């Protein structure tokens, strides 16, 4: 029997990267999945791969509460309930504090923190007893970086929001945990991978000496969704190759050196 057999999951940011890897792994493990994203083409490709018997997709902007509420309702409508909520959608940005436009700060906070709140709010309202809520934060939740104040602040907020969720939902046997990836090679991090010095510093600062693949994050998300983690809640799970023991790459120095 597969680890998630009979369970229903909701995943945001599911069309690519970590979200897609989690969706694919959950399907392999026997779950039925409601997948949301703003990328219609990416969702279509996901459906082509997985079929529609165990997968339902919907356009979902996690900063739009109606979109998220509708996504959660699809789990009940199509599959009869909801057992796993993965708040994954997010994006990064760069800008030194004194130069950072307020609109860009608000965009990142809205997407990376408020979007998680909305997902946990409506996913938590729909989830069945003994379910699992998983939020995707970042190494930046605990490790600051020059030029990434908005992202760091948002991801730190996600970690604390998840701890509150663990307290509020715990009486129903619902667990809430945070995954904090280090550098993962995805479309969203392609900007970093276009600059070899940034990747080299990530590798040097991680004791394991490398970056992660989306599948490695999906493996942890599968563990946290399964009964194997039945006594884990309010946990912050670093999946960063040990990068939290070092320092974040000095982005302003690297960018300045190469003339960005």
N, C-alpha and C positions, 0 to 999 in steps of 0.2 A: 504494500500500500504506500502511495506517495505521501509526503509529509503534510500537504495542504488539501488532501482529498476532501471534497464536500464543502470547503470554505469558499466564501465570496470576498473578493478584495476590490478596493478602490485605489487607483494610482493616479496621481496628477503628474504632469510633465512626462507623460508616458510615451511620447512619440519618438524619443531619441535618448541617447546617453544612458545615464543611470536608470531613469524611469522606464525606458524600453527594456533594459536588461532585467529589471525587477519583474516587469510584466511577463516577459518571456519565461523567466524562471518559475514564476507562480503558476503559469499555465502548464509547464512541464511537471510541476509538483501536484497537479490535480485540481488547482483552484479555478474558479470562474472569475473573470476580471472585468471591471468597469474602468476603462482607460480614458482619461481626459487630457487634452492639450489644446493649444491654440494653433498647432501645425496640422492642418487638415490632410496635407499630402503624407505627412509622417504617420498619421493615424490610419490612412488608407493602406500604406505599405505594411503596417502592423497587422491589419485585418487580412491582407493577402497572405501573410505568413502563417497566421494563427487560425484563420477561419472565423466564423461568427457564432459557432455553436457554444463556445465557452468564453467569448469575448464580445463586449459591447463597447463602442467608442462614442465619444461626444466632444464637440468643441467646448473647451472650458478655459476661460480666463480666471485664474484663481483670485484675482482682485475684484471680480464681479460676483457678489454673493448669490445672485440668482443662478448664475452658471454652476456654482459649486453645489447649491441646494438641489438643482436639477440632476447633477451628476450622482449625488448620493441617492436620490430617489430612483435612479435607474437600477441600482442594485436590488432594491425591493421589487420593482416592477418586473424585471427580467429574470432574477434569480431567487427571489423570495426572501432576501435578507442581506445582511452585511456583517462580515466578521473581521476584516482587516482594512485599515485605512493607512495609506502611505502618502504623506504630504511631502512631495518631492520637488515640485516646480520651483524654479528660482533662476537667478542670473547674477552675474557680477558686474562690477564697474571699477573705474580707477579715477582718482582725483585727490590731490592734496587738500587738506582741510580748508585752507584759506582761499583755495581756487575752486572748490567744489560747488557747482550750481545747486541751489536748493531744490529745483525741480528734479534733478537727477538723484539727489538724496532721497526725496520722497518716493520716487519711482522704485528704488531698490528696497526701501523699507516696506513699501506697499506690497511688492511682489514677494520678497523673501521672508517677511515676518507676518504682515497682515494676511497675506494669502494662506500661510500656514494656519493662522488663527481661524480663518473662515473654513478651511478644510477640516480642522479638528472640531470646530463648532458643529458643522452639519454632518460630518462623518460620525462624530460622537453621538449626535442625536439619533442616528439611524443604526448604529452598530449594536449587535446582539451581545448579551452577557458573555463574559469570558473571551471577548475579542482582543485584538491587538492594534494599537495605534503606533505608527512609526513615523517619525519626522526625520528629514534629511537636513542636517546642519552642515558643519564644515570644521576642519581644523581651525579655521578663523574664528570659531566660537570661543576658543581659548588662547589662540596664538595671534597677536596683533600683527598687522602689516601696514607700513607706510603707504598711503594712497588708497587704502581700502576701508576707510572708516565706516561707510554706510553698510558695506557687506559684513564686516566684522561685527558691528553693532546688531544688525539684523539676525545673524546666525547665533550670536550669544543670546539674543532674545528668544530664538526658537528653542534653545536648550532649556531655558527657564520656563517657557510656556509649556513645554512637554512635562516638566516636573509637576507643574500645577495640574495638568491634565491627569497625570498618574494619581494625584491625590483625589481629584474630584470623581474620577471614574472607578477608582479601586474597589469601592464597595460592591460593584457589580462584577468583579473579577476581571475587569478590563485593564490591560497593561498598556503603558505608554512609555516608549523608549526613543532615544535619539541616536542616529548614526552620524558620525562626524568623519567624512572622508578627507584624506589629504588630496594631493594632485591625482586626478583621474583623467585619462585621455578620452575626451568626448568632443562633440561639436562645440559645446559651450566653452571649452578650454583651449580651443584651437589658436586663440591669440597668444597664449603662453607657449604653446608648442611651436609657434612660428619664430620663437626667440630661443635659440639653443642655450644661452646663458641662464635663462630662467629655469628651464628644465634641469640643467646641470646642477644648479643650486638646490633645487628640490631633492634631487637624487643624493647629493652630498649630505644634506641635512637629515635624511631619513636613514636610520640604522640599516634598514634592509636594502638601501642603495638603489631604489627604483620607484617608479610611480605605479598606480593601480590601473586595472581594467574595470569597466563597468560590471563585468560578471563577478568580480570579487566583492563589490559592494552588494550585489544582488544575493550573494551567498549569505551574507550577514542578515540582510533583510528577510531572507527565507527562514533563518534560524529564529529571528525575533517574531515572525508571524506564526511559527509553529508551536506545538505544545512542548517542544524541547526547551523552550525558554519560559516555561509556565510560572516561574517564581522570580522573573526579572521585571521590574518596573521602575520608572524614574531613573533609568541608567543612561549614561552617556558613553557610547561605544565608539572609541577612536579606531578608525580603519585607515591609518595613515603611514604604515610601515615604520612606526616609531617617530614620525616627523615632529610630534609634539615635544620630543626631548631636545630638539634643536632650535633653530630660528627660522623665520620665514625669509624667503629671498628678499634682498634689498631692491625692491622694484624701482624706486627713483634713481638709484645709482646705476642699475643696469640700463634703464631707459635712457638716462643721460649719456652713458658711455657709447650707446649705439645711435644717439641722435634722435630719439623719439620725443 
